[in-house]
Amino acid sequence: MTWRNGYALLAAIVTLIVTLSAAIYVGVASDDGSATSKSTPTNEGAPRGPAAPASTGIWVGAWSTSPVGSEPGTEIEGLAGRSVRNVVHTSVGGTSARITLSNLYGQSALTITHASVAVAAGTGTAAAIVDTMRRLTFGGNTTVVIPPGQQVLSDAVRIAVPADTDILVTTYSPTPSGPVTYHPHARQISYVAEGDVTEDATGVAYTGQVGSWRYLTALDVLSNESHGTVVVFGDSLTDGITSTENANRRWTDALSRRLRSAITARQDVPRYSVVNQGISGNQILVSGTGRPANNEAGLTRFGRDVLARTNVKVVVIDLGVNDILRNPRLADPDRILDGLRALVRQAHARGIKVVGATLMPFQGHRGYTDARENVRQQINAEIRSGRVFDAVADFDEALRDPYNPRKFRPDYDSGDHLHPSDKGYDRMGEAFNLEDLRGAAPAKL
């Protein structure tokens, strides 16, 4: 081999190495590794939305919800032949988006042949702002097959997602898929239409309305403003079951607005998004019936609903009231506290800080007894002692009636003596100490 030929071969090898290195870097940079897609994409040649840049900003959760069970009436057909338009509300904005779809409670494969994301044209509408409509892909394909019990993460797509705004996420499935995985009590109206009108921006075809979220469990955004996600983990008090529909008056919405306002005012607070993983009726220790279990216990769903969320920095836990009220016998406060400490250990193992809430009063509710009140007081005393969580949000103190601390202050009561009014939810958001979001889980010695 001549010197000239050897030099040419060496140059070719160097070029190949550089090209391969760049490809590997782009592939790694485009995903933060926080979610795994378990799906079977199929080839599809339809046009797609613009792909997201390889690495700009940080992926955080803009919205999420917990899968609760299978929707009644969908056991055989699912939602075959219909377009499902979920309406969700963002806590932060971003320059790109991706979604998670779940078939956790499905008994057969769910085939999605068309999915889209768009910014809603307003509040309480299925219409989209036309130039924001984006087609979603999964592994580069517009069709994805999600096996029963699994979920799928979409590819990222470039779209300007504003904070504090309704987003429309639409899916279409042409074939029967069995039970629909859903989250009831959404306090948000979503829509359904006959046929594939996934990218219809007018919303005219979406004549069906539903107060649940179907299939969709997360919306992430690529953000230059937020550095991480706060996950709020709870029951109906977090789910916001008595808050005004379509108004985003859950206490987590109030917390999110406070954080954004503080950041806008240049206050020195953590730049985090807030997502809601509350399930009405949820308990720490006991799951519902079925396989997989409906309304899965906090102890067993924590990994899926908290640890698997995107870029989690802090978890806020507000659970325990249902363990007291729904126990046919008198609940053991030590078992409930042991359950809470087990959740804290799971979070700390991942370096996540934990803020825990005291249990709010419920005198006047049909389940109230003096014995159950005593259990609540024992749990709250231990929470306030600092021996359970890294920090405490004292919602009991914030909402109780100063003249009768066993019940809500009247204007904070929704009327059922268990759940807050809109004003009560606002008070919870105001009472939360933003400084408690600072820092990480304590290091173990």
C-alpha positions as CSV (number, residue, x, y, z in Angstrom):
1,M,0.0,0.0,0.0
2,T,1.4,3.4,-1.0
3,W,1.7,6.3,1.4
4,R,-1.0,8.2,-0.5
5,N,-3.5,5.2,-0.4
6,G,-2.8,4.7,3.3
7,Y,-3.5,8.3,4.1
8,A,-6.8,8.1,2.2
9,L,-7.9,5.0,4.0
10,L,-7.1,6.6,7.4
11,A,-9.1,9.7,6.5
12,A,-12.1,7.5,5.5
13,I,-11.9,5.7,8.9
14,V,-11.8,9.0,10.9
15,T,-14.8,10.3,8.9
16,L,-16.8,7.2,9.6
17,I,-16.0,7.3,13.4
18,V,-17.1,11.0,13.6
19,T,-20.4,10.3,11.7
20,L,-21.2,7.3,14.0
21,S,-20.4,9.3,17.1
22,A,-22.7,12.2,16.0
23,A,-25.5,9.8,15.3
24,I,-25.2,8.1,18.7
25,Y,-25.1,11.5,20.5
26,V,-28.3,12.7,18.7
27,G,-30.1,9.5,19.6
28,V,-29.2,9.7,23.3
29,A,-29.8,13.5,23.5
30,S,-33.3,13.2,22.1
31,D,-34.6,11.2,25.2
32,D,-34.1,11.8,28.9
33,G,-34.6,8.2,29.7
34,S,-37.5,8.8,32.0
35,A,-40.1,6.7,30.2
36,T,-40.0,3.4,28.3
37,S,-42.2,2.7,25.3
38,K,-43.7,-0.8,25.3
39,S,-45.6,-1.0,22.0
40,T,-45.6,-2.4,18.6
41,P,-45.3,0.3,15.9
42,T,-46.4,-0.4,12.4
43,N,-45.1,1.2,9.2
44,E,-47.2,4.1,7.9
45,G,-46.5,6.5,5.2
46,A,-48.8,9.4,6.2
47,P,-47.4,12.9,6.8
48,R,-46.2,13.7,10.2
49,G,-45.7,16.7,12.5
50,P,-42.3,18.3,12.6
51,A,-39.9,16.4,14.8
52,A,-38.6,17.9,18.0
53,P,-34.9,19.1,18.2
54,A,-32.5,16.6,19.6
55,S,-31.8,18.5,22.9
56,T,-33.2,21.8,23.9
57,G,-34.4,22.5,27.4
58,I,-35.5,19.9,29.9
59,W,-38.4,17.4,29.7
60,V,-40.9,18.0,32.5
61,G,-44.5,16.9,33.2
62,A,-47.0,19.6,32.0
63,W,-50.0,17.4,33.0
64,S,-50.7,13.9,34.1
65,T,-53.3,11.6,35.6
66,S,-53.5,8.1,37.1
67,P,-55.2,5.3,35.3
68,V,-58.0,4.1,37.6
69,G,-59.8,1.2,36.0
70,S,-61.8,0.0,32.9
71,E,-64.6,2.2,31.7
72,P,-68.1,0.6,32.2
73,G,-69.8,-0.1,28.9
74,T,-66.6,-0.6,26.9
75,E,-65.9,-4.2,27.7
76,I,-66.3,-5.5,24.2
77,E,-66.0,-2.8,21.6
78,G,-63.9,-0.2,23.4
79,L,-64.2,3.0,21.5
80,A,-63.7,1.5,18.0
81,G,-64.5,3.8,15.1
82,R,-64.5,6.9,17.3
83,S,-62.1,9.8,17.8
84,V,-61.4,10.6,21.5
85,R,-60.4,14.2,22.2
86,N,-59.1,14.6,25.7
87,V,-58.9,18.1,27.1
88,V,-56.0,18.7,29.6
89,H,-54.6,21.8,31.3
90,T,-50.9,22.6,31.4
91,S,-49.0,23.7,34.4
92,V,-46.0,24.9,32.4
93,G,-45.3,25.6,28.8
94,G,-42.7,24.3,26.4
95,T,-41.4,24.2,22.8
96,S,-42.1,20.5,22.1
97,A,-44.5,17.9,23.5
98,R,-44.9,14.1,23.8
99,I,-47.7,12.0,25.3
100,T,-48.2,8.7,27.1
101,L,-51.1,6.4,26.2
102,S,-52.1,3.5,28.5
103,N,-53.8,0.2,27.9
104,L,-53.3,-0.9,31.5
105,Y,-56.9,-2.2,31.9
106,G,-57.3,-3.5,28.4
107,Q,-57.9,-7.2,27.8
108,S,-56.7,-7.1,24.2
109,A,-54.3,-5.0,22.1
110,L,-55.3,-1.4,21.5
111,T,-54.5,-0.2,18.0
112,I,-54.2,3.6,17.5
113,T,-53.9,4.6,13.8
114,H,-54.1,8.3,14.2
115,A,-53.2,10.7,17.1
116,S,-52.8,14.5,17.3
117,V,-52.0,17.3,19.7
118,A,-53.1,20.9,19.5
119,V,-53.7,24.0,21.5
120,A,-57.4,24.5,22.3
121,A,-59.1,27.5,20.8
122,G,-60.6,28.4,24.2
123,T,-62.1,27.0,27.4
124,G,-64.8,24.4,27.2
125,T,-64.5,23.7,23.5
126,A,-63.3,20.9,21.2
127,A,-62.0,23.4,18.7
128,A,-58.3,23.9,18.2
129,I,-56.1,26.8,17.0
130,V,-55.7,25.6,13.4
131,D,-51.9,26.2,13.0
132,T,-51.1,24.4,16.2
133,M,-52.5,21.0,15.0
134,R,-49.7,18.4,15.0
135,R,-49.9,14.7,14.0
136,L,-48.2,12.4,16.5
137,T,-46.0,9.4,15.8
138,F,-44.7,6.4,17.7
139,G,-41.2,5.2,16.8
140,G,-41.6,7.2,13.6
141,N,-44.9,5.6,12.7
142,T,-48.4,7.0,12.9
143,T,-49.9,3.6,13.9
144,V,-49.1,2.0,17.2
145,V,-50.3,-1.2,18.8
146,I,-50.3,-1.2,22.6
147,P,-50.5,-4.6,24.2
148,P,-52.9,-5.2,27.2
149,G,-51.4,-4.0,30.4
150,Q,-48.8,-1.8,28.7
151,Q,-48.3,1.9,27.8
152,V,-46.5,3.8,25.0
153,L,-44.6,7.1,24.8
154,S,-45.0,9.1,21.6
155,D,-42.2,10.7,19.7
156,A,-41.6,14.4,20.5
157,V,-43.2,16.9,18.2
158,R,-42.5,20.6,17.9
159,I,-45.4,22.7,19.2
160,A,-45.5,25.9,21.2
161,V,-47.4,24.8,24.4
162,P,-48.4,27.7,26.6
163,A,-48.6,27.4,30.4
164,D,-52.0,27.5,32.0
165,T,-53.8,26.5,28.8
166,D,-56.1,23.8,27.6
167,I,-54.4,21.2,25.2
168,L,-56.3,18.8,23.0
169,V,-54.9,15.3,22.6
170,T,-56.9,13.1,20.2
171,T,-56.7,9.4,19.3
172,Y,-58.5,7.2,16.9
173,S,-58.8,3.4,17.1
174,P,-60.5,1.6,14.1
175,T,-60.9,-1.8,15.8
176,P,-62.5,-3.2,18.9
177,S,-60.1,-3.3,21.8
178,G,-62.1,-4.2,24.9
179,P,-62.1,-2.3,28.1
180,V,-61.0,1.4,27.9
181,T,-58.4,2.5,30.5
182,Y,-59.8,5.7,32.0
183,H,-59.7,8.2,34.8
184,P,-63.2,9.2,36.0
185,H,-64.0,12.4,38.0
186,A,-61.7,14.5,35.8
187,R,-63.6,17.7,36.5
188,Q,-62.9,18.5,32.9
189,I,-65.2,17.9,29.9
190,S,-63.6,16.0,27.0
191,Y,-65.1,15.0,23.7
192,V,-65.8,12.1,21.3
193,A,-66.8,12.0,17.6
194,E,-67.8,9.3,15.2
195,G,-65.2,8.4,12.6
196,D,-61.6,9.5,12.2
197,V,-61.6,13.3,12.6
198,T,-58.4,13.3,14.7
199,E,-57.1,16.4,13.0
200,D,-60.4,18.3,12.6
201,A,-59.6,21.7,14.2
202,T,-63.2,23.0,14.0
203,G,-64.4,20.6,16.7
204,V,-67.9,20.5,15.1
205,A,-68.0,16.7,14.8
206,Y,-67.3,16.3,18.6
207,T,-70.8,16.2,19.8
208,G,-70.2,13.6,22.5
209,Q,-69.1,14.8,25.9
210,V,-67.6,12.9,28.9
211,G,-66.2,13.9,32.3
212,S,-63.3,11.4,32.1
213,W,-59.9,11.1,30.5
214,R,-59.4,8.0,28.2
215,Y,-56.2,6.3,27.4
216,L,-54.1,9.5,27.9
217,T,-52.0,9.5,31.2
218,A,-49.3,12.2,30.6
219,L,-48.3,15.2,28.6
220,D,-44.7,16.2,28.8
221,V,-43.1,19.3,27.4
222,L,-39.6,20.4,26.6
223,S,-39.2,23.4,28.8
224,N,-36.6,26.2,29.0
225,E,-38.4,27.5,32.1
226,S,-38.8,24.5,34.4
227,H,-36.1,22.4,35.9
228,G,-38.2,19.5,37.2
229,T,-41.6,18.1,38.2
230,V,-43.6,18.1,41.4
231,V,-45.9,15.1,41.6
232,V,-48.9,15.4,44.0
233,F,-50.0,12.0,45.1
234,G,-53.4,11.6,46.8
235,D,-57.1,10.8,46.8
236,S,-60.2,12.8,46.0
237,L,-58.9,15.8,47.9
238,T,-56.1,16.0,45.3
239,D,-58.3,14.8,42.4
240,G,-60.5,17.8,43.2
241,I,-63.8,16.0,43.0
242,T,-65.9,18.9,44.3
243,S,-64.1,21.6,42.4
244,T,-65.9,23.5,39.7
245,E,-65.9,21.7,36.4
246,N,-63.8,23.1,33.5
247,A,-62.4,25.8,35.9
248,N,-59.1,24.1,37.1
249,R,-59.8,24.9,40.7
250,R,-58.1,21.8,42.3
251,W,-55.6,22.7,45.0
252,T,-52.8,21.5,42.7
253,D,-53.9,24.1,40.1
254,A,-53.7,26.8,42.8
255,L,-50.2,25.6,43.7
256,S,-49.1,25.7,40.1
257,R,-50.4,29.2,39.6
258,R,-48.6,30.4,42.8
259,L,-45.3,28.9,41.5
260,R,-45.7,30.6,38.1
261,S,-46.5,33.9,39.7
262,A,-43.5,33.7,42.0
263,I,-41.2,32.9,39.1
264,T,-42.6,35.7,37.1
265,A,-42.0,38.1,40.0
266,R,-38.4,36.8,40.1
267,Q,-38.8,35.3,43.6
268,D,-36.2,32.7,44.5
269,V,-38.3,29.6,44.3
270,P,-37.8,26.3,42.5
271,R,-38.8,26.4,38.9
272,Y,-41.0,23.3,38.8
273,S,-44.1,22.1,37.1
274,V,-46.9,20.5,39.0
275,V,-48.8,17.3,38.0
276,N,-51.8,15.6,39.7
277,Q,-51.8,11.9,40.5
278,G,-54.9,11.9,42.7
279,I,-57.5,9.2,42.5
280,S,-60.9,9.6,44.2
281,G,-61.4,7.0,46.9
282,N,-57.7,6.0,46.9
283,Q,-56.2,4.3,50.0
284,I,-52.7,3.8,51.1
285,L,-53.1,0.1,52.0
286,V,-56.1,-1.3,50.1
287,S,-56.8,-1.7,46.4
288,G,-60.1,-2.3,44.7
289,T,-61.1,-5.5,43.0
290,G,-60.1,-6.9,39.6
291,R,-56.8,-7.9,37.9
292,P,-55.2,-5.5,37.5
293,A,-56.8,-3.9,40.5
294,N,-59.1,-0.9,40.1
295,N,-58.2,2.1,42.2
296,E,-54.9,0.5,43.1
297,A,-53.5,1.1,46.6
298,G,-51.0,3.9,47.0
299,L,-48.3,1.5,48.1
300,T,-48.5,-0.5,44.8
301,R,-49.2,2.4,42.3
302,F,-46.4,4.7,43.7
303,G,-43.8,3.4,41.3
304,R,-46.0,3.8,38.2
305,D,-47.7,7.1,39.2
306,V,-44.8,8.9,40.9
307,L,-41.4,7.4,40.2
308,A,-42.1,6.8,36.5
309,R,-43.2,10.4,35.9
310,T,-40.8,12.7,34.0
311,N,-37.9,14.4,35.9
312,V,-39.5,14.2,39.4
313,K,-37.8,16.4,42.0
314,V,-40.5,16.4,44.8
315,V,-43.5,14.4,45.7
316,V,-46.3,15.7,47.9
317,I,-48.3,13.0,49.6
318,D,-51.9,13.6,50.8
319,L,-53.3,10.2,51.6
320,G,-54.9,8.5,54.6
321,V,-58.4,9.7,55.1
322,N,-60.0,6.9,53.1
323,D,-58.0,4.3,55.1
324,I,-59.8,5.7,58.1
325,L,-63.2,6.1,56.6
326,R,-63.5,3.0,54.5
327,N,-62.1,0.5,57.0
328,P,-65.0,-1.6,58.3
329,R,-63.2,-1.8,61.6
330,L,-61.4,0.9,63.4
331,A,-58.2,1.7,61.4
332,D,-54.8,1.1,63.0
333,P,-52.9,4.4,62.9
334,D,-49.6,2.6,63.1
335,R,-50.4,0.6,59.9
336,I,-51.3,3.8,58.1
337,L,-48.1,5.6,59.3
338,D,-46.0,2.5,58.3
339,G,-47.6,2.8,54.8
340,L,-46.7,6.4,54.5
341,R,-43.1,5.8,55.6
342,A,-42.9,3.0,53.0
343,L,-43.8,5.5,50.3
344,V,-41.1,7.9,51.7
345,R,-38.5,5.2,51.5
346,Q,-39.4,4.5,47.8
347,A,-39.0,8.2,47.0
348,H,-35.8,8.6,48.9
349,A,-34.3,5.6,47.1
350,R,-34.6,7.7,44.0
351,G,-33.4,10.9,45.6
352,I,-36.8,12.5,45.6
353,K,-37.8,14.8,48.4
354,V,-41.2,14.2,50.1
355,V,-43.6,16.7,51.5
356,G,-46.5,15.2,53.5
357,A,-49.9,16.7,54.3
358,T,-51.8,16.4,57.5
359,L,-55.3,14.8,57.3
360,M,-58.1,17.3,57.1
361,P,-61.2,17.2,59.4
362,F,-64.4,15.4,58.4
363,Q,-66.9,15.9,61.3
364,G,-70.4,16.1,59.8
365,H,-69.6,13.5,57.1
366,R,-71.7,10.3,57.4
367,G,-68.5,8.2,58.2
368,Y,-67.5,10.4,61.2
369,T,-67.1,8.9,64.6
370,D,-65.2,10.1,67.7
371,A,-63.0,6.9,67.4
372,R,-62.1,7.7,63.8
373,E,-61.4,11.3,64.8
374,N,-59.0,10.0,67.4
375,V,-57.1,7.9,64.7
376,R,-56.8,11.1,62.5
377,Q,-55.4,13.1,65.4
378,Q,-52.8,10.4,66.2
379,I,-51.7,10.3,62.6
380,N,-51.5,14.1,62.4
381,A,-49.5,14.3,65.6
382,E,-46.9,11.9,64.2
383,I,-46.8,13.8,60.9
384,R,-46.2,17.1,62.7
385,S,-43.5,15.6,64.8
386,G,-41.3,15.4,61.7
387,R,-40.8,11.6,62.0
388,V,-42.7,10.8,58.7
389,F,-41.9,13.3,55.9
390,D,-39.1,15.7,55.0
391,A,-41.5,18.6,55.3
392,V,-45.1,19.1,56.3
393,A,-48.1,20.9,54.6
394,D,-50.5,21.4,57.5
395,F,-53.8,21.4,55.5
396,D,-55.7,20.5,58.7
397,E,-54.6,23.7,60.4
398,A,-55.3,25.8,57.3
399,L,-58.9,24.6,56.7
400,R,-60.3,23.6,60.1
401,D,-62.9,25.7,61.9
402,P,-61.1,27.6,64.7
403,Y,-64.3,27.2,66.8
404,N,-64.5,23.4,66.1
405,P,-61.3,21.9,64.8
406,R,-63.0,18.6,64.1
407,K,-64.7,20.1,61.0
408,F,-64.1,22.5,58.1
409,R,-64.4,26.2,58.4
410,P,-67.9,26.7,56.8
411,D,-66.7,28.7,53.8
412,Y,-64.0,26.0,53.0
413,D,-66.6,23.2,53.1
414,S,-68.1,22.0,49.8
415,G,-71.2,20.9,51.7
416,D,-70.4,17.2,52.2
417,H,-68.1,17.9,55.2
418,L,-65.3,15.9,53.6
419,H,-64.1,17.8,50.5
420,P,-63.2,21.5,50.2
421,S,-65.1,24.1,48.2
422,D,-63.2,26.0,45.5
423,K,-62.3,28.5,48.2
424,G,-61.0,25.7,50.4
425,Y,-58.9,24.3,47.5
426,D,-57.5,27.8,46.9
427,R,-56.6,28.0,50.6
428,M,-54.7,24.7,50.4
429,G,-52.6,26.0,47.5
430,E,-52.0,29.3,49.4
431,A,-51.0,27.4,52.6
432,F,-48.4,25.3,50.9
433,N,-44.9,26.6,51.7
434,L,-43.0,27.0,48.4
435,E,-39.7,26.8,50.3
436,D,-40.5,23.2,51.1
437,L,-40.0,22.4,47.4
438,R,-36.4,23.4,47.7
439,G,-33.6,20.8,48.3
440,A,-33.4,17.1,47.8
441,A,-34.0,14.0,49.8
442,P,-31.8,13.8,52.9
443,A,-28.7,11.7,52.4
444,K,-28.5,8.4,54.4
445,L,-25.5,8.1,56.6
